C-alpha cells in the first residue's frame, strides 16, 4: 500500500510540473495573440497539445493507482479519490501531509492555467470579432446598395443594383 501511495504522490508531482509548463505556454500565448503572430501561435499550440497528451497519460495512471489502492483497502474502486485517500491516512501524518501538499499545488497550478486560458479565449474571440468586422467592411465597400426589390411575400430579395444603375421595363 505504501508503495502505491508513493507512486501516486510521484504522479501528482509530475502532473503539477506539466501544468506549470502549460502555464508558461498560456502566458506566452497572451502576447502572441496580441501581436497576431500566427507562426508562434502554431508552435505554442503544438507544444500545448503534446503536454495535454502527457497529462492524459498521467491522469490514466492516477486513476489506475486509485483503483489499486481502493482494492487494497477493500473500498469501491470508482469512489476512491485523492482527497478521500488523504482522509484515510490519518494514521500516517507524514504521508498525509505530502499528499495534501501535492494535491493543493496541482489544483492551484491547474486553476492558474485555466484562468490564463480563459483570458486567451476572450482575446481570440475579440480577434475573430475584429476580423469579421473588417471582412464585412471590405465587402460593403465593394457592393452597391441594396434595391427595394421584394418578392410576393414582401421579403427583400437582397438583389443588388445592376451595372447600368437603372433598370426599367417598357
MARBA-3410 file (N, C-alpha, C, O; in Angstrom, 1 decimal):
170
0.8,-1.2,0.0,0.0,0.0,0.0,0.9,1.3,0.0,0.6,2.2,-0.7 ~ 1.9,1.2,0.8,2.8,2.4,0.9,3.4,2.7,-0.5,3.6,3.9,-0.8 ~ 3.8,1.7,-1.2,4.4,1.9,-2.5,3.4,2.5,-3.5,3.8,3.3,-4.3 ~ 2.2,2.1,-3.4,1.1,2.7,-4.3,0.9,4.1,-4.0,0.7,4.9,-4.9 ~ 0.9,4.5,-2.7,0.7,5.9,-2.3,1.9,6.7,-2.7,1.7,7.8,-3.2
3.1,6.2,-2.6,4.3,6.9,-3.1,4.3,7.1,-4.6,4.6,8.2,-5.1 ~ 3.8,6.1,-5.3,3.7,6.2,-6.7,2.7,7.2,-7.1,2.9,8.0,-8.1 ~ 1.5,7.3,-6.4,0.5,8.3,-6.6,1.1,9.7,-6.3,0.8,10.6,-7.1 ~ 1.8,9.8,-5.3,2.5,11.1,-5.0,3.4,11.5,-6.1,3.4,12.7,-6.5 ~ 4.1,10.6,-6.6,5.0,10.9,-7.8,4.3,11.4,-9.0,4.7,12.3,-9.7
3.1,10.7,-9.3,2.3,11.1,-10.4,1.7,12.5,-10.2,1.7,13.3,-11.2 ~ 1.3,12.8,-9.0,0.7,14.1,-8.8,1.8,15.2,-9.0,1.5,16.2,-9.6 ~ 3.0,14.9,-8.6,4.1,15.9,-8.8,4.4,16.1,-10.2,4.7,17.2,-10.7 ~ 4.4,15.0,-11.0,4.7,15.0,-12.4,3.6,15.8,-13.1,3.8,16.6,-14.0 ~ 2.3,15.6,-12.7,1.2,16.3,-13.3,1.4,17.8,-13.1,1.1,18.6,-14.0
1.7,18.2,-11.9,1.9,19.6,-11.5,3.0,20.2,-12.3,2.9,21.4,-12.7 ~ 4.1,19.5,-12.6,5.2,20.0,-13.4,4.7,20.3,-14.9,5.0,21.3,-15.5 ~ 3.9,19.4,-15.4,3.3,19.6,-16.7,2.4,20.8,-16.8,2.4,21.6,-17.7 ~ 1.6,20.9,-15.7,0.7,22.1,-15.7,1.5,23.4,-15.6,1.1,24.4,-16.1 ~ 2.6,23.4,-14.9,3.5,24.6,-14.8,4.0,24.9,-16.2,4.1,26.1,-16.6
4.4,23.9,-16.9,4.8,24.1,-18.3,3.7,24.7,-19.2,4.0,25.6,-20.0 ~ 2.5,24.2,-19.0,1.4,24.7,-19.7,1.0,26.1,-19.3,0.6,26.9,-20.2 ~ 1.2,26.4,-18.1,1.0,27.8,-17.6,2.0,28.7,-18.4,1.6,29.8,-18.8 ~ 3.2,28.3,-18.5,4.2,29.1,-19.3,3.7,29.3,-20.7,3.8,30.4,-21.3 ~ 3.3,28.3,-21.3,2.8,28.4,-22.7,1.6,29.3,-22.8,1.5,30.2,-23.7
0.7,29.2,-21.8,-0.5,30.1,-21.8,-0.1,31.5,-21.7,-0.7,32.4,-22.3 ~ 0.8,31.8,-20.8,1.3,33.2,-20.6,2.0,33.7,-21.8,1.8,34.9,-22.1 ~ 2.8,32.9,-22.5,3.4,33.3,-23.8,2.4,33.6,-24.8,2.5,34.6,-25.6 ~ 1.3,32.8,-24.8,0.3,33.0,-25.8,-0.4,34.3,-25.8,-0.9,34.8,-26.8 ~ -0.5,34.9,-24.6,-1.2,36.2,-24.4,-0.5,37.2,-25.4,-1.2,37.9,-26.2
0.8,37.4,-25.3,1.5,38.3,-26.2,1.4,37.9,-27.6,1.3,38.8,-28.5 ~ 1.5,36.6,-27.9,1.5,36.1,-29.3,0.1,36.5,-29.9,0.0,36.9,-31.0 ~ -1.0,36.4,-29.1,-2.3,36.7,-29.6,-2.4,38.2,-29.8,-3.0,38.6,-30.8 ~ -1.9,39.0,-28.9,-1.9,40.4,-29.1,-1.1,40.9,-30.4,-1.6,41.7,-31.1 ~ 0.0,40.2,-30.6,0.9,40.5,-31.7,0.3,39.9,-33.0,0.8,40.2,-34.1
-0.6,39.0,-32.9,-1.2,38.2,-34.1,-0.1,37.5,-34.8,-0.1,37.4,-36.0 ~ 0.8,36.9,-34.0,1.9,36.1,-34.6,1.5,34.6,-34.8,1.6,33.8,-33.9 ~ 1.0,34.4,-36.0,0.4,33.1,-36.2,1.4,31.9,-36.2,1.0,30.8,-35.6 ~ 2.6,32.1,-36.7,3.6,31.0,-36.6,3.9,30.7,-35.2,4.0,29.5,-34.9 ~ 4.1,31.6,-34.4,4.5,31.4,-33.0,3.3,30.7,-32.3,3.4,29.9,-31.4
2.1,31.1,-32.6,0.9,30.6,-32.0,0.7,29.1,-32.4,0.4,28.3,-31.5 ~ 1.1,28.7,-33.6,1.1,27.3,-34.0,2.1,26.5,-33.2,1.8,25.4,-32.8 ~ 3.3,27.1,-33.0,4.3,26.4,-32.2,3.8,26.1,-30.8,4.0,25.0,-30.2 ~ 3.3,27.2,-30.2,2.8,27.1,-28.8,1.6,26.1,-28.7,1.6,25.2,-27.8 ~ 0.7,26.1,-29.7,-0.4,25.2,-29.7,0.0,23.7,-29.8,-0.5,22.9,-29.2
1.0,23.5,-30.6,1.6,22.2,-30.8,2.2,21.7,-29.5,2.0,20.5,-29.1 ~ 3.0,22.5,-28.9,3.6,22.2,-27.6,2.6,21.9,-26.5,2.7,21.0,-25.7 ~ 1.5,22.7,-26.5,0.4,22.5,-25.6,-0.3,21.2,-25.8,-0.6,20.5,-24.8 ~ -0.4,20.8,-27.0,-1.1,19.5,-27.4,-0.2,18.4,-26.9,-0.8,17.4,-26.3 ~ 1.1,18.5,-27.0,2.0,17.4,-26.5,1.9,17.3,-25.0,1.8,16.2,-24.5
1.8,18.5,-24.3,1.7,18.5,-22.9,0.4,17.9,-22.5,0.3,17.2,-21.5 ~ -0.7,18.2,-23.2,-2.0,17.6,-22.9,-2.0,16.1,-23.0,-2.6,15.4,-22.2 ~ -1.3,15.6,-24.0,-1.2,14.1,-24.2,-0.5,13.5,-23.0,-0.9,12.4,-22.5 ~ 0.5,14.2,-22.5,1.3,13.7,-21.3,0.3,13.7,-20.1,0.3,12.7,-19.3 ~ -0.5,14.8,-20.0,-1.4,14.9,-18.9,-2.4,13.7,-18.9,-2.8,13.2,-17.8
-2.9,13.4,-20.0,-3.9,12.3,-20.2,-3.3,11.0,-19.7,-3.9,10.2,-19.0 ~ -2.0,10.8,-20.1,-1.3,9.6,-19.7,-1.2,9.5,-18.1,-1.5,8.5,-17.5 ~ -0.8,10.7,-17.5,-0.6,10.7,-16.1,-2.0,10.6,-15.4,-2.1,9.9,-14.4 ~ -3.0,11.1,-16.0,-4.4,11.0,-15.4,-4.8,9.6,-15.4,-5.4,9.1,-14.4 ~ -4.6,8.9,-16.5,-4.9,7.4,-16.5,-4.1,6.6,-15.5,-4.7,5.7,-14.9
-2.9,7.0,-15.3,-2.1,6.3,-14.3,-2.6,6.6,-12.9,-2.7,5.7,-12.1 ~ -3.0,7.8,-12.7,-3.6,8.2,-11.4,-4.9,7.4,-11.1,-5.1,6.9,-10.0 ~ -5.7,7.3,-12.1,-7.0,6.6,-11.9,-6.7,5.1,-11.6,-7.4,4.5,-10.8 ~ -5.8,4.5,-12.3,-5.4,3.1,-12.1,-4.8,2.9,-10.7,-5.2,2.0,-10.0 ~ -4.0,3.8,-10.3,-3.4,3.7,-8.9,-4.5,3.9,-7.8,-4.5,3.1,-6.8
-5.5,4.8,-8.0,-6.6,4.9,-7.1,-7.4,3.7,-7.0,-7.9,3.3,-6.0 ~ -7.6,3.0,-8.2,-8.4,1.8,-8.2,-7.6,0.7,-7.4,-8.2,0.0,-6.7 ~ -6.3,0.6,-7.7,-5.5,-0.4,-6.9,-5.5,-0.1,-5.4,-5.6,-1.1,-4.7 ~ -5.4,1.1,-5.0,-5.4,1.5,-3.6,-6.8,1.1,-3.0,-6.9,0.6,-1.9 ~ -7.9,1.4,-3.8,-9.2,1.0,-3.3,-9.3,-0.5,-3.1,-9.9,-0.9,-2.1
-8.8,-1.3,-4.1,-8.8,-2.7,-3.9,-8.1,-3.2,-2.7,-8.5,-4.1,-2.0 ~ -6.9,-2.6,-2.4,-6.1,-3.0,-1.3,-6.8,-2.7,0.0,-6.8,-3.4,1.0 ~ -7.5,-1.5,0.0,-8.3,-1.1,1.2,-9.6,-1.7,1.3,-10.3,-1.5,2.3 ~ -10.1,-2.4,0.3,-11.4,-3.0,0.3,-12.5,-2.0,0.1,-13.6,-2.2,0.6 ~ -12.2,-1.0,-0.6,-13.2,0.1,-0.9,-13.7,-0.1,-2.3,-13.1,-0.8,-3.1
-14.8,0.7,-2.6,-15.3,0.7,-4.0,-14.4,1.4,-4.9,-14.0,2.6,-4.6 ~ -14.0,0.8,-6.0,-13.0,1.4,-6.9,-13.3,2.8,-7.4,-12.5,3.7,-7.3 ~ -14.5,3.0,-7.9,-14.9,4.3,-8.5,-15.1,5.4,-7.5,-15.1,6.6,-7.9 ~ -15.1,5.1,-6.3,-15.4,6.2,-5.3,-14.1,6.7,-4.6,-14.1,7.7,-3.9 ~ -12.9,6.1,-4.9,-11.7,6.5,-4.3,-11.2,7.7,-5.0,-11.0,7.7,-6.2
-10.9,8.7,-4.2,-10.2,10.0,-4.8,-9.0,10.3,-3.9,-8.8,9.7,-2.9 ~ -8.2,11.2,-4.4,-7.0,11.6,-3.6,-7.4,12.2,-2.3,-6.8,11.9,-1.3 ~ -8.5,13.0,-2.3,-9.0,13.6,-1.1,-9.4,12.6,-0.1,-9.1,12.7,1.1 ~ -10.2,11.6,-0.5,-10.6,10.5,0.4,-9.4,9.7,0.9,-9.4,9.3,2.1 ~ -8.5,9.5,0.1,-7.3,8.8,0.5,-6.5,9.6,1.6,-6.1,9.0,2.6
-6.4,10.9,1.4,-5.8,11.7,2.4,-6.5,11.6,3.7,-5.9,11.5,4.8 ~ -7.8,11.6,3.7,-8.6,11.5,4.9,-8.4,10.1,5.6,-8.4,10.0,6.8 ~ -8.2,9.1,4.8,-7.9,7.7,5.3,-6.6,7.6,5.9,-6.3,6.7,6.8 ~ -5.6,8.4,5.6,-4.3,8.3,6.0,-4.0,9.0,7.3,-2.9,9.5,7.6 ~ -5.0,9.2,8.2,-4.8,9.9,9.4,-3.8,9.2,10.4,-3.3,9.8,11.3
-3.5,7.9,10.2,-2.6,7.2,11.0,-1.1,7.4,10.5,-0.2,7.1,11.2 ~ -1.0,8.0,9.3,0.3,8.3,8.7,0.4,9.8,8.3,0.3,10.1,7.2 ~ 0.6,10.6,9.3,0.5,12.1,9.1,1.5,12.6,8.1,1.3,13.6,7.4 ~ 2.7,12.0,8.1,3.7,12.4,7.1,3.3,12.2,5.7,3.4,13.1,4.8 ~ 2.8,11.0,5.4,2.3,10.8,4.0,1.1,11.6,3.7,0.9,12.0,2.6
0.2,11.8,4.7,-1.0,12.6,4.6,-0.6,14.0,4.2,-1.2,14.6,3.3 ~ 0.4,14.5,4.8,0.8,15.9,4.5,1.4,16.0,3.1,1.2,17.0,2.4 ~ 2.3,15.1,2.8,2.9,15.1,1.4,1.8,15.1,0.3,1.8,15.8,-0.6 ~ 0.8,14.2,0.5,-0.3,14.1,-0.5,-1.1,15.3,-0.5,-1.5,15.8,-1.6 ~ -1.4,15.9,0.6,-2.1,17.2,0.7,-1.4,18.3,0.0,-2.0,19.0,-0.8
-0.1,18.4,0.2,0.7,19.5,-0.4,0.7,19.3,-1.9,0.5,20.2,-2.7 ~ 0.9,18.0,-2.4,1.0,17.7,-3.8,-0.4,18.0,-4.5,-0.4,18.6,-5.5 ~ -1.5,17.6,-3.8,-2.8,17.8,-4.4,-3.1,19.3,-4.5,-3.6,19.8,-5.5 ~ -2.8,20.1,-3.4,-3.1,21.5,-3.4,-2.2,22.2,-4.4,-2.8,23.2,-5.1 ~ -1.0,21.9,-4.6,-0.2,22.5,-5.6,-0.7,22.2,-7.0,-0.8,23.1,-7.9
-1.1,21.0,-7.2,-1.7,20.6,-8.5,-3.0,21.4,-8.8,-3.1,21.9,-9.9 ~ -3.8,21.5,-7.8,-5.1,22.2,-8.0,-4.8,23.7,-8.3,-5.4,24.3,-9.2 ~ -3.9,24.3,-7.5,-3.6,25.7,-7.7,-3.0,26.0,-9.1,-3.4,27.0,-9.7 ~ -2.1,25.2,-9.5,-1.5,25.4,-10.8,-2.5,25.2,-12.0,-2.5,26.0,-12.9 ~ -3.3,24.1,-11.8,-4.3,23.9,-12.9,-5.3,25.1,-12.9,-5.8,25.4,-14.0
-5.6,25.6,-11.8,-6.6,26.8,-11.7,-5.9,28.0,-12.4,-6.6,28.7,-13.2 ~ -4.7,28.2,-12.2,-4.0,29.3,-12.9,-4.0,29.1,-14.4,-4.2,30.1,-15.1 ~ -3.7,27.9,-14.8,-3.7,27.6,-16.3,-5.1,27.9,-16.8,-5.2,28.5,-17.9 ~ -6.1,27.5,-16.1,-7.5,27.7,-16.6,-7.8,29.2,-16.7,-8.5,29.7,-17.6 ~ -7.4,30.0,-15.7,-7.6,31.4,-15.7,-6.9,32.1,-16.9,-7.6,32.9,-17.6
-5.7,31.8,-17.2,-5.0,32.4,-18.3,-5.6,31.9,-19.6,-5.7,32.7,-20.6 ~ -6.0,30.7,-19.7,-6.7,30.2,-20.9,-8.0,30.9,-21.1,-8.4,31.1,-22.3 ~ -8.7,31.2,-20.1,-10.0,32.0,-20.2,-9.7,33.4,-20.8,-10.4,33.9,-21.6 ~ -8.6,34.0,-20.3,-8.2,35.3,-20.9,-7.8,35.2,-22.3,-8.2,36.0,-23.2 ~ -7.1,34.1,-22.7,-6.7,33.9,-24.1,-8.0,33.6,-24.9,-8.0,34.1,-26.1
-8.9,32.9,-24.4,-10.2,32.7,-25.1,-10.9,34.0,-25.5,-11.4,34.2,-26.6 ~ -10.9,34.9,-24.5,-11.5,36.2,-24.7,-10.7,37.0,-25.8,-11.3,37.6,-26.7 ~ -9.4,36.9,-25.7,-8.6,37.6,-26.8,-8.9,37.0,-28.2,-9.0,37.8,-29.1 ~ -9.0,35.7,-28.2,-9.3,35.1,-29.5,-10.6,35.5,-30.0,-10.8,35.8,-31.2 ~ -11.6,35.5,-29.2,-13.0,35.9,-29.6,-13.0,37.3,-30.1,-13.7,37.6,-31.0
-12.2,38.2,-29.4,-12.2,39.6,-29.8,-11.5,39.7,-31.2,-11.9,40.5,-32.0 ~ -10.4,38.9,-31.4,-9.7,38.9,-32.7,-10.6,38.5,-33.8,-10.6,39.0,-34.9 ~ -11.4,37.4,-33.5,-12.3,36.9,-34.5,-13.4,38.0,-34.8,-13.8,38.2,-36.0 ~ -13.9,38.6,-33.8,-14.9,39.6,-33.9,-14.4,40.8,-34.8,-15.0,41.3,-35.7 ~ -13.1,41.2,-34.5,-12.5,42.3,-35.3,-12.3,41.9,-36.8,-12.5,42.7,-37.7
-11.9,40.6,-37.0,-11.7,40.1,-38.4,-13.0,40.1,-39.1,-13.1,40.5,-40.3 ~ -14.1,39.6,-38.4,-15.4,39.6,-39.0,-15.9,41.0,-39.4,-16.5,41.3,-40.5 ~ -15.6,42.0,-38.5,-15.9,43.4,-38.8,-15.2,43.9,-40.0,-15.8,44.5,-40.9 ~ -13.9,43.6,-40.1,-13.1,44.0,-41.2,-13.6,43.4,-42.5,-13.6,44.1,-43.5 ~ -13.9,42.1,-42.5,-14.4,41.4,-43.7,-15.7,42.1,-44.1,-15.9,42.3,-45.3
-16.6,42.3,-43.2,-17.9,43.0,-43.5,-17.7,44.4,-44.1,-18.3,44.7,-45.1 ~ -16.7,45.1,-43.5,-16.4,46.4,-44.0,-15.9,46.4,-45.4,-16.3,47.2,-46.3 ~ -15.0,45.5,-45.7,-14.4,45.4,-47.0,-15.4,44.9,-48.1,-15.4,45.4,-49.2 ~ -16.3,44.0,-47.7,-17.4,43.6,-48.6,-18.3,44.8,-48.9,-18.7,44.9,-50.0 ~ -18.6,45.5,-47.9,-19.6,46.6,-48.1,-19.0,47.7,-49.0,-19.7,48.5,-49.7
-17.7,47.9,-49.0,-17.0,48.9,-49.8,-17.1,48.5,-51.3,-17.1,49.4,-52.1 ~ -17.2,47.2,-51.6,-17.3,46.8,-53.0,-18.7,46.5,-53.5,-18.8,46.1,-54.6 ~ -19.7,46.6,-52.7,-21.0,46.3,-53.1,-21.9,47.6,-53.3,-21.7,48.6,-52.7 ~ -22.8,47.5,-54.3,-23.7,48.6,-54.5,-24.8,48.5,-53.4,-24.9,47.4,-52.8 ~ -25.5,49.5,-53.2,-26.6,49.5,-52.2,-27.7,48.5,-52.6,-27.9,48.3,-53.8
-28.4,48.0,-51.7,-29.5,47.1,-52.0,-30.6,47.9,-52.5,-30.9,49.0,-52.1 ~ -31.3,47.3,-53.5,-32.5,47.9,-54.0,-33.8,47.4,-53.2,-33.7,46.5,-52.4 ~ -34.8,48.1,-53.5,-36.1,47.7,-52.8,-36.8,46.7,-53.6,-38.0,47.0,-54.0 ~ -36.2,45.6,-53.8,-36.9,44.5,-54.6,-37.5,43.5,-53.6,-36.8,43.0,-52.8 ~ -38.8,43.3,-53.8,-39.5,42.5,-52.8,-40.1,41.3,-53.6,-40.5,41.5,-54.8
-40.2,40.2,-53.0,-40.9,39.0,-53.6,-42.4,39.1,-53.3,-42.8,40.0,-52.6 ~ -43.1,38.0,-53.6,-44.5,38.0,-53.4,-44.9,37.9,-51.9,-46.1,38.2,-51.6 ~ -44.0,37.6,-51.0,-44.3,37.6,-49.6,-43.8,38.8,-48.9,-43.7,38.8,-47.7 ~ -43.4,39.8,-49.6,-42.9,41.1,-49.1,-41.6,41.0,-48.4,-41.3,41.7,-47.5 ~ -40.8,40.0,-48.8,-39.4,39.8,-48.3,-38.4,40.5,-49.2,-38.6,40.3,-50.4
-37.4,41.1,-48.7,-36.4,41.7,-49.6,-35.6,40.6,-50.2,-35.2,39.7,-49.6 ~ -35.5,40.7,-51.5,-34.7,39.7,-52.3,-33.2,39.9,-52.2,-32.5,39.0,-52.7 ~ -32.8,41.0,-51.6,-31.4,41.3,-51.4,-30.6,41.4,-52.8,-29.4,41.1,-52.9 ~ -31.4,41.8,-53.8,-30.7,42.0,-55.1,-29.9,43.2,-55.1,-30.3,44.2,-54.4 ~ -28.8,43.2,-55.8,-28.0,44.4,-55.8,-28.3,45.1,-57.1,-28.8,44.5,-58.1
-28.0,46.4,-57.2,-28.2,47.2,-58.4,-27.3,46.6,-59.5,-26.2,46.1,-59.2 ~ -27.8,46.6,-60.7,-27.0,46.1,-61.8,-26.0,47.1,-62.2,-25.9,48.2,-61.5 ~ -25.1,46.8,-63.1,-24.0,47.7,-63.5,-24.5,48.9,-64.2,-23.8,49.9,-64.2 ~ -25.7,48.9,-64.8,-26.2,50.0,-65.6,-26.7,51.1,-64.6,-26.8,52.3,-65.0 ~ -27.1,50.7,-63.4,-27.6,51.7,-62.5,-29.1,51.9,-62.5,-29.7,52.4,-61.6
-29.7,51.6,-63.7,-31.2,51.8,-63.8,-31.8,50.8,-64.7,-31.3,50.6,-65.9 ~ -32.7,50.1,-64.2,-33.4,49.0,-65.0,-34.9,49.4,-65.1,-35.5,49.6,-64.0 ~ -35.4,49.5,-66.3,-36.8,49.8,-66.4,-37.4,49.0,-67.5,-36.8,48.7,-68.5 ~ -38.7,48.5,-67.2,-39.4,47.8,-68.2,-40.3,48.7,-69.0,-40.9,49.7,-68.4 ~ -40.4,48.5,-70.3,-41.3,49.4,-71.0,-42.3,48.6,-71.8,-43.2,49.2,-72.5
END
